[in-house]
Amino acid sequence: MNLSLKATRFVIEALEHYRQYHDQQLQQEGLADNEVSELVNDKHYLEAIKQELEEYRDSLLPQRKAVKADD
């Protein structure tokens, strides 16, 4: 995957909003156990993806600083 720093930030932010949406869905009353389980699993999966992207973003930061230093 080759995303720019800006694109990576946008995706991380979108994942965070989607995770918050899952939190809101989990607050609904009357959810069946399988719905709760699916939402919780999806929320964990979103968090794992977000963590990977944050690591990728962090790996891009030294490169960006190096480019600015060369200016």
KOLTI-140923 format. One record per atom (N, C-alpha, C, CB): atom name; residue number from 1; x, y, z. Coordinates in Angstrom, 1 decimal, always signed. Glycine has a CB too. Example, Ala and Ser with C-alpha at 12.3 -4.5 7.8 and 13.67 -1.06 7.14 Angstrom:
<recs>
<rec><atome>N</atome><num>1</num><east>+13.2</east><north>-5.7</north><up>+7.8</up></rec>
<rec><atome>CA</atome><num>1</num><east>+12.3</east><north>-4.5</north><up>+7.8</up></rec>
<rec><atome>C</atome><num>1</num><east>+13.2</east><north>-3.3</north><up>+7.8</up></rec>
<rec><atome>CB</atome><num>1</num><east>+11.3</east><north>-4.5</north><up>+9.0</up></rec>
<rec><atome>N</atome><num>2</num><east>+12.8</east><north>-2.2</north><up>+7.1</up></rec>
<rec><atome>CA</atome><num>2</num><east>+13.7</east><north>-1.1</north><up>+7.1</up></rec>
<rec><atome>C</atome><num>2</num><east>+12.9</east><north>+0.0</north><up>+7.9</up></rec>
<rec><atome>CB</atome><num>2</num><east>+14.1</east><north>-0.6</north><up>+5.7</up></rec>
</recs>
This chain:
<recs>
<rec><atome>N</atome><num>1</num><east>+0.8</east><north>-1.2</north><up>+0.0</up></rec>
<rec><atome>CA</atome><num>1</num><east>+0.0</east><north>+0.0</north><up>+0.0</up></rec>
<rec><atome>C</atome><num>1</num><east>+0.9</east><north>+1.2</north><up>+0.0</up></rec>
<rec><atome>CB</atome><num>1</num><east>-1.0</east><north>+0.0</north><up>+1.2</up></rec>
<rec><atome>N</atome><num>2</num><east>+0.6</east><north>+2.1</north><up>-0.9</up></rec>
<rec><atome>CA</atome><num>2</num><east>+1.3</east><north>+3.4</north><up>-0.9</up></rec>
<rec><atome>C</atome><num>2</num><east>+0.3</east><north>+4.5</north><up>-0.9</up></rec>
<rec><atome>CB</atome><num>2</num><east>+2.2</east><north>+3.5</north><up>-2.2</up></rec>
<rec><atome>N</atome><num>3</num><east>+0.1</east><north>+5.0</north><up>+0.3</up></rec>
<rec><atome>CA</atome><num>3</num><east>-0.8</east><north>+6.1</north><up>+0.5</up></rec>
<rec><atome>C</atome><num>3</num><east>+0.0</east><north>+7.3</north><up>+0.9</up></rec>
<rec><atome>CB</atome><num>3</num><east>-1.9</east><north>+5.8</north><up>+1.6</up></rec>
<rec><atome>N</atome><num>4</num><east>-0.4</east><north>+8.5</north><up>+0.5</up></rec>
<rec><atome>CA</atome><num>4</num><east>+0.3</east><north>+9.7</north><up>+1.0</up></rec>
<rec><atome>C</atome><num>4</num><east>+0.0</east><north>+9.9</north><up>+2.4</up></rec>
<rec><atome>CB</atome><num>4</num><east>-0.1</east><north>+10.9</north><up>+0.1</up></rec>
<rec><atome>N</atome><num>5</num><east>+0.7</east><north>+10.8</north><up>+3.1</up></rec>
<rec><atome>CA</atome><num>5</num><east>+0.5</east><north>+11.1</north><up>+4.5</up></rec>
<rec><atome>C</atome><num>5</num><east>-0.9</east><north>+11.6</north><up>+4.6</up></rec>
<rec><atome>CB</atome><num>5</num><east>+1.6</east><north>+12.1</north><up>+5.0</up></rec>
<rec><atome>N</atome><num>6</num><east>-1.3</east><north>+12.5</north><up>+3.8</up></rec>
<rec><atome>CA</atome><num>6</num><east>-2.6</east><north>+13.1</north><up>+3.8</up></rec>
<rec><atome>C</atome><num>6</num><east>-3.7</east><north>+12.1</north><up>+3.7</up></rec>
<rec><atome>CB</atome><num>6</num><east>-2.8</east><north>+14.3</north><up>+2.8</up></rec>
<rec><atome>N</atome><num>7</num><east>-3.6</east><north>+11.2</north><up>+2.7</up></rec>
<rec><atome>CA</atome><num>7</num><east>-4.6</east><north>+10.2</north><up>+2.5</up></rec>
<rec><atome>C</atome><num>7</num><east>-4.7</east><north>+9.3</north><up>+3.7</up></rec>
<rec><atome>CB</atome><num>7</num><east>-4.2</east><north>+9.4</north><up>+1.2</up></rec>
<rec><atome>N</atome><num>8</num><east>-3.5</east><north>+8.9</north><up>+4.2</up></rec>
<rec><atome>CA</atome><num>8</num><east>-3.5</east><north>+8.1</north><up>+5.4</up></rec>
<rec><atome>C</atome><num>8</num><east>-4.3</east><north>+8.7</north><up>+6.6</up></rec>
<rec><atome>CB</atome><num>8</num><east>-2.1</east><north>+7.8</north><up>+5.8</up></rec>
<rec><atome>N</atome><num>9</num><east>-4.0</east><north>+10.0</north><up>+6.8</up></rec>
<rec><atome>CA</atome><num>9</num><east>-4.7</east><north>+10.7</north><up>+7.8</up></rec>
<rec><atome>C</atome><num>9</num><east>-6.2</east><north>+10.7</north><up>+7.6</up></rec>
<rec><atome>CB</atome><num>9</num><east>-4.3</east><north>+12.2</north><up>+7.9</up></rec>
<rec><atome>N</atome><num>10</num><east>-6.7</east><north>+10.9</north><up>+6.4</up></rec>
<rec><atome>CA</atome><num>10</num><east>-8.1</east><north>+10.9</north><up>+6.0</up></rec>
<rec><atome>C</atome><num>10</num><east>-8.7</east><north>+9.5</north><up>+6.3</up></rec>
<rec><atome>CB</atome><num>10</num><east>-8.3</east><north>+11.3</north><up>+4.6</up></rec>
<rec><atome>N</atome><num>11</num><east>-8.0</east><north>+8.5</north><up>+6.0</up></rec>
<rec><atome>CA</atome><num>11</num><east>-8.5</east><north>+7.1</north><up>+6.2</up></rec>
<rec><atome>C</atome><num>11</num><east>-8.6</east><north>+6.8</north><up>+7.7</up></rec>
<rec><atome>CB</atome><num>11</num><east>-7.6</east><north>+6.1</north><up>+5.5</up></rec>
<rec><atome>N</atome><num>12</num><east>-7.6</east><north>+7.2</north><up>+8.5</up></rec>
<rec><atome>CA</atome><num>12</num><east>-7.6</east><north>+7.0</north><up>+9.9</up></rec>
<rec><atome>C</atome><num>12</num><east>-8.8</east><north>+7.8</north><up>+10.5</up></rec>
<rec><atome>CB</atome><num>12</num><east>-6.3</east><north>+7.5</north><up>+10.6</up></rec>
<rec><atome>N</atome><num>13</num><east>-9.0</east><north>+9.0</north><up>+10.1</up></rec>
<rec><atome>CA</atome><num>13</num><east>-10.2</east><north>+9.8</north><up>+10.6</up></rec>
<rec><atome>C</atome><num>13</num><east>-11.5</east><north>+9.1</north><up>+10.2</up></rec>
<rec><atome>CB</atome><num>13</num><east>-10.1</east><north>+11.2</north><up>+10.1</up></rec>
<rec><atome>N</atome><num>14</num><east>-11.6</east><north>+8.6</north><up>+9.0</up></rec>
<rec><atome>CA</atome><num>14</num><east>-12.8</east><north>+8.0</north><up>+8.6</up></rec>
<rec><atome>C</atome><num>14</num><east>-13.1</east><north>+6.7</north><up>+9.4</up></rec>
<rec><atome>CB</atome><num>14</num><east>-12.8</east><north>+7.6</north><up>+7.1</up></rec>
<rec><atome>N</atome><num>15</num><east>-12.0</east><north>+5.9</north><up>+9.7</up></rec>
<rec><atome>CA</atome><num>15</num><east>-12.2</east><north>+4.7</north><up>+10.5</up></rec>
<rec><atome>C</atome><num>15</num><east>-12.6</east><north>+5.1</north><up>+11.9</up></rec>
<rec><atome>CB</atome><num>15</num><east>-10.8</east><north>+4.0</north><up>+10.5</up></rec>
<rec><atome>N</atome><num>16</num><east>-12.1</east><north>+6.2</north><up>+12.4</up></rec>
<rec><atome>CA</atome><num>16</num><east>-12.5</east><north>+6.6</north><up>+13.8</up></rec>
<rec><atome>C</atome><num>16</num><east>-14.0</east><north>+7.0</north><up>+13.8</up></rec>
<rec><atome>CB</atome><num>16</num><east>-11.7</east><north>+7.8</north><up>+14.2</up></rec>
<rec><atome>N</atome><num>17</num><east>-14.4</east><north>+7.7</north><up>+12.8</up></rec>
<rec><atome>CA</atome><num>17</num><east>-15.9</east><north>+8.0</north><up>+12.7</up></rec>
<rec><atome>C</atome><num>17</num><east>-16.7</east><north>+6.8</north><up>+12.5</up></rec>
<rec><atome>CB</atome><num>17</num><east>-16.1</east><north>+9.0</north><up>+11.5</up></rec>
<rec><atome>N</atome><num>18</num><east>-16.3</east><north>+5.8</north><up>+11.8</up></rec>
<rec><atome>CA</atome><num>18</num><east>-17.0</east><north>+4.6</north><up>+11.6</up></rec>
<rec><atome>C</atome><num>18</num><east>-17.1</east><north>+3.8</north><up>+12.9</up></rec>
<rec><atome>CB</atome><num>18</num><east>-16.4</east><north>+3.7</north><up>+10.5</up></rec>
<rec><atome>N</atome><num>19</num><east>-16.0</east><north>+3.8</north><up>+13.7</up></rec>
<rec><atome>CA</atome><num>19</num><east>-16.0</east><north>+3.2</north><up>+15.0</up></rec>
<rec><atome>C</atome><num>19</num><east>-17.0</east><north>+3.8</north><up>+15.9</up></rec>
<rec><atome>CB</atome><num>19</num><east>-14.5</east><north>+3.2</north><up>+15.6</up></rec>
<rec><atome>N</atome><num>20</num><east>-17.0</east><north>+5.2</north><up>+15.9</up></rec>
<rec><atome>CA</atome><num>20</num><east>-18.0</east><north>+5.9</north><up>+16.7</up></rec>
<rec><atome>C</atome><num>20</num><east>-19.4</east><north>+5.5</north><up>+16.3</up></rec>
<rec><atome>CB</atome><num>20</num><east>-17.7</east><north>+7.4</north><up>+16.6</up></rec>
<rec><atome>N</atome><num>21</num><east>-19.6</east><north>+5.4</north><up>+15.0</up></rec>
<rec><atome>CA</atome><num>21</num><east>-21.0</east><north>+4.9</north><up>+14.5</up></rec>
<rec><atome>C</atome><num>21</num><east>-21.3</east><north>+3.6</north><up>+15.1</up></rec>
<rec><atome>CB</atome><num>21</num><east>-21.0</east><north>+4.9</north><up>+13.0</up></rec>
<rec><atome>N</atome><num>22</num><east>-20.3</east><north>+2.7</north><up>+15.2</up></rec>
<rec><atome>CA</atome><num>22</num><east>-20.6</east><north>+1.4</north><up>+15.8</up></rec>
<rec><atome>C</atome><num>22</num><east>-20.9</east><north>+1.5</north><up>+17.3</up></rec>
<rec><atome>CB</atome><num>22</num><east>-19.3</east><north>+0.4</north><up>+15.6</up></rec>
<rec><atome>N</atome><num>23</num><east>-20.2</east><north>+2.4</north><up>+17.9</up></rec>
<rec><atome>CA</atome><num>23</num><east>-20.5</east><north>+2.7</north><up>+19.4</up></rec>
<rec><atome>C</atome><num>23</num><east>-22.0</east><north>+3.1</north><up>+19.5</up></rec>
<rec><atome>CB</atome><num>23</num><east>-19.6</east><north>+3.7</north><up>+19.9</up></rec>
<rec><atome>N</atome><num>24</num><east>-22.4</east><north>+4.0</north><up>+18.6</up></rec>
<rec><atome>CA</atome><num>24</num><east>-23.8</east><north>+4.5</north><up>+18.7</up></rec>
<rec><atome>C</atome><num>24</num><east>-24.8</east><north>+3.3</north><up>+18.4</up></rec>
<rec><atome>CB</atome><num>24</num><east>-24.0</east><north>+5.6</north><up>+17.6</up></rec>
<rec><atome>N</atome><num>25</num><east>-24.4</east><north>+2.5</north><up>+17.5</up></rec>
<rec><atome>CA</atome><num>25</num><east>-25.3</east><north>+1.3</north><up>+17.2</up></rec>
<rec><atome>C</atome><num>25</num><east>-25.4</east><north>+0.4</north><up>+18.4</up></rec>
<rec><atome>CB</atome><num>25</num><east>-24.8</east><north>+0.6</north><up>+15.9</up></rec>
<rec><atome>N</atome><num>26</num><east>-24.3</east><north>+0.2</north><up>+19.1</up></rec>
<rec><atome>CA</atome><num>26</num><east>-24.3</east><north>-0.7</north><up>+20.2</up></rec>
<rec><atome>C</atome><num>26</num><east>-25.2</east><north>-0.1</north><up>+21.4</up></rec>
<rec><atome>CB</atome><num>26</num><east>-22.9</east><north>-0.9</north><up>+20.7</up></rec>
<rec><atome>N</atome><num>27</num><east>-25.4</east><north>+1.2</north><up>+21.4</up></rec>
<rec><atome>CA</atome><num>27</num><east>-26.3</east><north>+1.8</north><up>+22.4</up></rec>
<rec><atome>C</atome><num>27</num><east>-27.7</east><north>+1.6</north><up>+22.2</up></rec>
<rec><atome>CB</atome><num>27</num><east>-26.0</east><north>+3.3</north><up>+22.5</up></rec>
<rec><atome>N</atome><num>28</num><east>-28.1</east><north>+1.1</north><up>+21.0</up></rec>
<rec><atome>CA</atome><num>28</num><east>-29.5</east><north>+0.9</north><up>+20.7</up></rec>
<rec><atome>C</atome><num>28</num><east>-30.1</east><north>-0.2</north><up>+21.5</up></rec>
<rec><atome>CB</atome><num>28</num><east>-29.7</east><north>+0.6</north><up>+19.2</up></rec>
<rec><atome>N</atome><num>29</num><east>-31.3</east><north>+0.0</north><up>+22.0</up></rec>
<rec><atome>CA</atome><num>29</num><east>-31.9</east><north>-1.1</north><up>+22.8</up></rec>
<rec><atome>C</atome><num>29</num><east>-32.5</east><north>-2.1</north><up>+21.9</up></rec>
<rec><atome>CB</atome><num>29</num><east>-33.0</east><north>-0.4</north><up>+23.7</up></rec>
<rec><atome>N</atome><num>30</num><east>-32.6</east><north>-3.3</north><up>+22.4</up></rec>
<rec><atome>CA</atome><num>30</num><east>-33.3</east><north>-4.4</north><up>+21.6</up></rec>
<rec><atome>C</atome><num>30</num><east>-32.5</east><north>-5.0</north><up>+20.6</up></rec>
<rec><atome>CB</atome><num>30</num><east>-34.5</east><north>-3.8</north><up>+21.0</up></rec>
<rec><atome>N</atome><num>31</num><east>-31.1</east><north>-4.8</north><up>+20.6</up></rec>
<rec><atome>CA</atome><num>31</num><east>-30.3</east><north>-5.5</north><up>+19.6</up></rec>
<rec><atome>C</atome><num>31</num><east>-30.2</east><north>-7.0</north><up>+19.9</up></rec>
<rec><atome>CB</atome><num>31</num><east>-28.9</east><north>-4.9</north><up>+19.5</up></rec>
<rec><atome>N</atome><num>32</num><east>-30.3</east><north>-7.8</north><up>+18.9</up></rec>
<rec><atome>CA</atome><num>32</num><east>-30.1</east><north>-9.3</north><up>+19.1</up></rec>
<rec><atome>C</atome><num>32</num><east>-28.7</east><north>-9.6</north><up>+19.5</up></rec>
<rec><atome>CB</atome><num>32</num><east>-30.6</east><north>-10.1</north><up>+17.9</up></rec>
<rec><atome>N</atome><num>33</num><east>-28.5</east><north>-10.7</north><up>+20.1</up></rec>
<rec><atome>CA</atome><num>33</num><east>-27.1</east><north>-11.0</north><up>+20.5</up></rec>
<rec><atome>C</atome><num>33</num><east>-26.2</east><north>-11.1</north><up>+19.3</up></rec>
<rec><atome>CB</atome><num>33</num><east>-27.1</east><north>-12.4</north><up>+21.3</up></rec>
<rec><atome>N</atome><num>34</num><east>-26.7</east><north>-11.7</north><up>+18.2</up></rec>
<rec><atome>CA</atome><num>34</num><east>-25.8</east><north>-11.8</north><up>+17.0</up></rec>
<rec><atome>C</atome><num>34</num><east>-25.5</east><north>-10.4</north><up>+16.4</up></rec>
<rec><atome>CB</atome><num>34</num><east>-26.5</east><north>-12.7</north><up>+16.0</up></rec>
<rec><atome>N</atome><num>35</num><east>-26.4</east><north>-9.5</north><up>+16.5</up></rec>
<rec><atome>CA</atome><num>35</num><east>-26.1</east><north>-8.1</north><up>+16.1</up></rec>
<rec><atome>C</atome><num>35</num><east>-25.0</east><north>-7.4</north><up>+16.9</up></rec>
<rec><atome>CB</atome><num>35</num><east>-27.4</east><north>-7.3</north><up>+16.1</up></rec>
<rec><atome>N</atome><num>36</num><east>-25.2</east><north>-7.6</north><up>+18.2</up></rec>
<rec><atome>CA</atome><num>36</num><east>-24.2</east><north>-7.1</north><up>+19.2</up></rec>
<rec><atome>C</atome><num>36</num><east>-22.8</east><north>-7.7</north><up>+18.9</up></rec>
<rec><atome>CB</atome><num>36</num><east>-24.6</east><north>-7.3</north><up>+20.6</up></rec>
<rec><atome>N</atome><num>37</num><east>-22.8</east><north>-9.0</north><up>+18.7</up></rec>
<rec><atome>CA</atome><num>37</num><east>-21.5</east><north>-9.7</north><up>+18.5</up></rec>
<rec><atome>C</atome><num>37</num><east>-20.9</east><north>-9.2</north><up>+17.2</up></rec>
<rec><atome>CB</atome><num>37</num><east>-21.8</east><north>-11.2</north><up>+18.4</up></rec>
<rec><atome>N</atome><num>38</num><east>-21.7</east><north>-9.0</north><up>+16.1</up></rec>
<rec><atome>CA</atome><num>38</num><east>-21.2</east><north>-8.6</north><up>+14.8</up></rec>
<rec><atome>C</atome><num>38</num><east>-20.6</east><north>-7.1</north><up>+15.0</up></rec>
<rec><atome>CB</atome><num>38</num><east>-22.3</east><north>-8.6</north><up>+13.8</up></rec>
<rec><atome>N</atome><num>39</num><east>-21.3</east><north>-6.3</north><up>+15.7</up></rec>
<rec><atome>CA</atome><num>39</num><east>-20.9</east><north>-4.9</north><up>+15.8</up></rec>
<rec><atome>C</atome><num>39</num><east>-19.6</east><north>-4.8</north><up>+16.6</up></rec>
<rec><atome>CB</atome><num>39</num><east>-21.9</east><north>-4.1</north><up>+16.5</up></rec>
<rec><atome>N</atome><num>40</num><east>-19.5</east><north>-5.6</north><up>+17.7</up></rec>
<rec><atome>CA</atome><num>40</num><east>-18.3</east><north>-5.7</north><up>+18.5</up></rec>
<rec><atome>C</atome><num>40</num><east>-17.1</east><north>-6.2</north><up>+17.7</up></rec>
<rec><atome>CB</atome><num>40</num><east>-18.5</east><north>-6.5</north><up>+19.8</up></rec>
<rec><atome>N</atome><num>41</num><east>-17.3</east><north>-7.3</north><up>+16.9</up></rec>
<rec><atome>CA</atome><num>41</num><east>-16.3</east><north>-7.8</north><up>+16.1</up></rec>
<rec><atome>C</atome><num>41</num><east>-15.8</east><north>-6.8</north><up>+15.1</up></rec>
<rec><atome>CB</atome><num>41</num><east>-16.7</east><north>-9.1</north><up>+15.4</up></rec>
<rec><atome>N</atome><num>42</num><east>-16.8</east><north>-6.1</north><up>+14.4</up></rec>
<rec><atome>CA</atome><num>42</num><east>-16.4</east><north>-5.1</north><up>+13.4</up></rec>
<rec><atome>C</atome><num>42</num><east>-15.6</east><north>-4.0</north><up>+14.1</up></rec>
<rec><atome>CB</atome><num>42</num><east>-17.7</east><north>-4.6</north><up>+12.8</up></rec>
<rec><atome>N</atome><num>43</num><east>-16.0</east><north>-3.6</north><up>+15.3</up></rec>
<rec><atome>CA</atome><num>43</num><east>-15.3</east><north>-2.5</north><up>+16.0</up></rec>
<rec><atome>C</atome><num>43</num><east>-13.9</east><north>-2.9</north><up>+16.3</up></rec>
<rec><atome>CB</atome><num>43</num><east>-16.1</east><north>-2.2</north><up>+17.3</up></rec>
<rec><atome>N</atome><num>44</num><east>-13.7</east><north>-4.1</north><up>+16.7</up></rec>
<rec><atome>CA</atome><num>44</num><east>-12.3</east><north>-4.6</north><up>+16.9</up></rec>
<rec><atome>C</atome><num>44</num><east>-11.5</east><north>-4.6</north><up>+15.6</up></rec>
<rec><atome>CB</atome><num>44</num><east>-12.3</east><north>-6.0</north><up>+17.6</up></rec>
<rec><atome>N</atome><num>45</num><east>-12.1</east><north>-5.0</north><up>+14.6</up></rec>
<rec><atome>CA</atome><num>45</num><east>-11.4</east><north>-5.1</north><up>+13.3</up></rec>
<rec><atome>C</atome><num>45</num><east>-11.1</east><north>-3.7</north><up>+12.8</up></rec>
<rec><atome>CB</atome><num>45</num><east>-12.3</east><north>-5.8</north><up>+12.2</up></rec>
<rec><atome>N</atome><num>46</num><east>-12.0</east><north>-2.7</north><up>+13.0</up></rec>
<rec><atome>CA</atome><num>46</num><east>-11.7</east><north>-1.3</north><up>+12.6</up></rec>
<rec><atome>C</atome><num>46</num><east>-10.5</east><north>-0.8</north><up>+13.4</up></rec>
<rec><atome>CB</atome><num>46</num><east>-13.0</east><north>-0.5</north><up>+12.9</up></rec>
<rec><atome>N</atome><num>47</num><east>-10.5</east><north>-1.1</north><up>+14.7</up></rec>
<rec><atome>CA</atome><num>47</num><east>-9.4</east><north>-0.7</north><up>+15.5</up></rec>
<rec><atome>C</atome><num>47</num><east>-8.1</east><north>-1.3</north><up>+15.1</up></rec>
<rec><atome>CB</atome><num>47</num><east>-9.7</east><north>-1.1</north><up>+17.0</up></rec>
<rec><atome>N</atome><num>48</num><east>-8.1</east><north>-2.5</north><up>+14.7</up></rec>
<rec><atome>CA</atome><num>48</num><east>-6.8</east><north>-3.2</north><up>+14.2</up></rec>
<rec><atome>C</atome><num>48</num><east>-6.4</east><north>-2.5</north><up>+12.9</up></rec>
<rec><atome>CB</atome><num>48</num><east>-7.1</east><north>-4.7</north><up>+14.0</up></rec>
<rec><atome>N</atome><num>49</num><east>-7.3</east><north>-2.2</north><up>+12.0</up></rec>
<rec><atome>CA</atome><num>49</num><east>-6.9</east><north>-1.5</north><up>+10.8</up></rec>
<rec><atome>C</atome><num>49</num><east>-6.4</east><north>-0.1</north><up>+11.1</up></rec>
<rec><atome>CB</atome><num>49</num><east>-8.1</east><north>-1.4</north><up>+9.8</up></rec>
<rec><atome>N</atome><num>50</num><east>-7.1</east><north>+0.6</north><up>+12.0</up></rec>
<rec><atome>CA</atome><num>50</num><east>-6.6</east><north>+1.9</north><up>+12.3</up></rec>
<rec><atome>C</atome><num>50</num><east>-5.2</east><north>+1.9</north><up>+12.9</up></rec>
<rec><atome>CB</atome><num>50</num><east>-7.6</east><north>+2.5</north><up>+13.3</up></rec>
<rec><atome>N</atome><num>51</num><east>-4.9</east><north>+0.9</north><up>+13.8</up></rec>
<rec><atome>CA</atome><num>51</num><east>-3.6</east><north>+0.8</north><up>+14.3</up></rec>
<rec><atome>C</atome><num>51</num><east>-2.5</east><north>+0.6</north><up>+13.3</up></rec>
<rec><atome>CB</atome><num>51</num><east>-3.5</east><north>-0.3</north><up>+15.4</up></rec>
<rec><atome>N</atome><num>52</num><east>-2.8</east><north>-0.3</north><up>+12.3</up></rec>
<rec><atome>CA</atome><num>52</num><east>-1.9</east><north>-0.5</north><up>+11.2</up></rec>
<rec><atome>C</atome><num>52</num><east>-1.6</east><north>+0.8</north><up>+10.4</up></rec>
<rec><atome>CB</atome><num>52</num><east>-2.4</east><north>-1.6</north><up>+10.3</up></rec>
<rec><atome>N</atome><num>53</num><east>-2.7</east><north>+1.5</north><up>+10.1</up></rec>
<rec><atome>CA</atome><num>53</num><east>-2.6</east><north>+2.7</north><up>+9.4</up></rec>
<rec><atome>C</atome><num>53</num><east>-1.8</east><north>+3.8</north><up>+10.2</up></rec>
<rec><atome>CB</atome><num>53</num><east>-3.9</east><north>+3.3</north><up>+9.0</up></rec>
<rec><atome>N</atome><num>54</num><east>-2.0</east><north>+3.8</north><up>+11.5</up></rec>
<rec><atome>CA</atome><num>54</num><east>-1.3</east><north>+4.8</north><up>+12.3</up></rec>
<rec><atome>C</atome><num>54</num><east>+0.2</east><north>+4.4</north><up>+12.3</up></rec>
<rec><atome>CB</atome><num>54</num><east>-1.8</east><north>+4.7</north><up>+13.8</up></rec>
<rec><atome>N</atome><num>55</num><east>+0.6</east><north>+3.2</north><up>+12.3</up></rec>
<rec><atome>CA</atome><num>55</num><east>+2.0</east><north>+2.7</north><up>+12.2</up></rec>
<rec><atome>C</atome><num>55</num><east>+2.5</east><north>+3.2</north><up>+10.9</up></rec>
<rec><atome>CB</atome><num>55</num><east>+2.1</east><north>+1.2</north><up>+12.4</up></rec>
<rec><atome>N</atome><num>56</num><east>+1.7</east><north>+3.0</north><up>+9.8</up></rec>
<rec><atome>CA</atome><num>56</num><east>+2.2</east><north>+3.4</north><up>+8.5</up></rec>
<rec><atome>C</atome><num>56</num><east>+2.4</east><north>+4.9</north><up>+8.4</up></rec>
<rec><atome>CB</atome><num>56</num><east>+1.1</east><north>+2.9</north><up>+7.4</up></rec>
<rec><atome>N</atome><num>57</num><east>+1.4</east><north>+5.6</north><up>+9.0</up></rec>
<rec><atome>CA</atome><num>57</num><east>+1.5</east><north>+7.1</north><up>+9.0</up></rec>
<rec><atome>C</atome><num>57</num><east>+2.8</east><north>+7.5</north><up>+9.8</up></rec>
<rec><atome>CB</atome><num>57</num><east>+0.3</east><north>+7.7</north><up>+9.7</up></rec>
<rec><atome>N</atome><num>58</num><east>+3.0</east><north>+6.9</north><up>+10.9</up></rec>
<rec><atome>CA</atome><num>58</num><east>+4.2</east><north>+7.2</north><up>+11.7</up></rec>
<rec><atome>C</atome><num>58</num><east>+5.5</east><north>+6.9</north><up>+10.9</up></rec>
<rec><atome>CB</atome><num>58</num><east>+4.2</east><north>+6.4</north><up>+13.0</up></rec>
<rec><atome>N</atome><num>59</num><east>+5.5</east><north>+5.9</north><up>+10.1</up></rec>
<rec><atome>CA</atome><num>59</num><east>+6.7</east><north>+5.5</north><up>+9.3</up></rec>
<rec><atome>C</atome><num>59</num><east>+6.9</east><north>+6.6</north><up>+8.2</up></rec>
<rec><atome>CB</atome><num>59</num><east>+6.5</east><north>+4.1</north><up>+8.7</up></rec>
<rec><atome>N</atome><num>60</num><east>+5.8</east><north>+7.3</north><up>+7.8</up></rec>
<rec><atome>CA</atome><num>60</num><east>+6.0</east><north>+8.3</north><up>+6.8</up></rec>
<rec><atome>C</atome><num>60</num><east>+6.5</east><north>+9.6</north><up>+7.3</up></rec>
<rec><atome>CB</atome><num>60</num><east>+4.6</east><north>+8.5</north><up>+6.1</up></rec>
<rec><atome>N</atome><num>61</num><east>+6.3</east><north>+9.8</north><up>+8.6</up></rec>
<rec><atome>CA</atome><num>61</num><east>+6.7</east><north>+11.1</north><up>+9.2</up></rec>
<rec><atome>C</atome><num>61</num><east>+8.2</east><north>+11.4</north><up>+9.1</up></rec>
<rec><atome>CB</atome><num>61</num><east>+6.2</east><north>+11.2</north><up>+10.7</up></rec>
<rec><atome>N</atome><num>62</num><east>+9.0</east><north>+10.5</north><up>+9.4</up></rec>
<rec><atome>CA</atome><num>62</num><east>+10.5</east><north>+10.8</north><up>+9.3</up></rec>
<rec><atome>C</atome><num>62</num><east>+10.9</east><north>+11.1</north><up>+7.8</up></rec>
<rec><atome>CB</atome><num>62</num><east>+11.3</east><north>+9.6</north><up>+9.8</up></rec>
<rec><atome>N</atome><num>63</num><east>+10.2</east><north>+10.5</north><up>+6.9</up></rec>
<rec><atome>CA</atome><num>63</num><east>+10.5</east><north>+10.8</north><up>+5.5</up></rec>
<rec><atome>C</atome><num>63</num><east>+10.1</east><north>+12.2</north><up>+5.1</up></rec>
<rec><atome>CB</atome><num>63</num><east>+9.7</east><north>+9.8</north><up>+4.6</up></rec>
<rec><atome>N</atome><num>64</num><east>+9.0</east><north>+12.6</north><up>+5.7</up></rec>
<rec><atome>CA</atome><num>64</num><east>+8.5</east><north>+14.0</north><up>+5.4</up></rec>
<rec><atome>C</atome><num>64</num><east>+9.4</east><north>+15.0</north><up>+6.0</up></rec>
<rec><atome>CB</atome><num>64</num><east>+7.0</east><north>+14.1</north><up>+5.9</up></rec>
<rec><atome>N</atome><num>65</num><east>+9.9</east><north>+14.7</north><up>+7.3</up></rec>
<rec><atome>CA</atome><num>65</num><east>+10.8</east><north>+15.7</north><up>+7.9</up></rec>
<rec><atome>C</atome><num>65</num><east>+12.1</east><north>+15.8</north><up>+7.2</up></rec>
<rec><atome>CB</atome><num>65</num><east>+11.1</east><north>+15.2</north><up>+9.4</up></rec>
<rec><atome>N</atome><num>66</num><east>+12.5</east><north>+14.7</north><up>+6.6</up></rec>
<rec><atome>CA</atome><num>66</num><east>+13.8</east><north>+14.6</north><up>+5.8</up></rec>
<rec><atome>C</atome><num>66</num><east>+13.7</east><north>+15.5</north><up>+4.6</up></rec>
<rec><atome>CB</atome><num>66</num><east>+14.2</east><north>+13.2</north><up>+5.5</up></rec>
<rec><atome>N</atome><num>67</num><east>+12.5</east><north>+15.4</north><up>+3.9</up></rec>
<rec><atome>CA</atome><num>67</num><east>+12.3</east><north>+16.2</north><up>+2.7</up></rec>
<rec><atome>C</atome><num>67</num><east>+12.2</east><north>+17.7</north><up>+3.1</up></rec>
<rec><atome>CB</atome><num>67</num><east>+10.9</east><north>+15.8</north><up>+2.1</up></rec>
<rec><atome>N</atome><num>68</num><east>+11.6</east><north>+18.0</north><up>+4.2</up></rec>
<rec><atome>CA</atome><num>68</num><east>+11.5</east><north>+19.5</north><up>+4.6</up></rec>
<rec><atome>C</atome><num>68</num><east>+12.9</east><north>+20.0</north><up>+4.9</up></rec>
<rec><atome>CB</atome><num>68</num><east>+10.6</east><north>+19.6</north><up>+5.8</up></rec>
<rec><atome>N</atome><num>69</num><east>+13.8</east><north>+19.1</north><up>+5.5</up></rec>
<rec><atome>CA</atome><num>69</num><east>+15.1</east><north>+19.5</north><up>+5.9</up></rec>
<rec><atome>C</atome><num>69</num><east>+16.0</east><north>+19.8</north><up>+4.7</up></rec>
<rec><atome>CB</atome><num>69</num><east>+15.7</east><north>+18.5</north><up>+6.8</up></rec>
<rec><atome>N</atome><num>70</num><east>+15.7</east><north>+19.1</north><up>+3.6</up></rec>
<rec><atome>CA</atome><num>70</num><east>+16.5</east><north>+19.2</north><up>+2.4</up></rec>
<rec><atome>C</atome><num>70</num><east>+16.1</east><north>+20.5</north><up>+1.6</up></rec>
<rec><atome>CB</atome><num>70</num><east>+16.3</east><north>+18.0</north><up>+1.5</up></rec>
<rec><atome>N</atome><num>71</num><east>+15.0</east><north>+21.1</north><up>+1.9</up></rec>
<rec><atome>CA</atome><num>71</num><east>+14.5</east><north>+22.3</north><up>+1.2</up></rec>
<rec><atome>C</atome><num>71</num><east>+15.4</east><north>+23.5</north><up>+1.4</up></rec>
<rec><atome>CB</atome><num>71</num><east>+13.2</east><north>+22.7</north><up>+1.6</up></rec>
</recs>
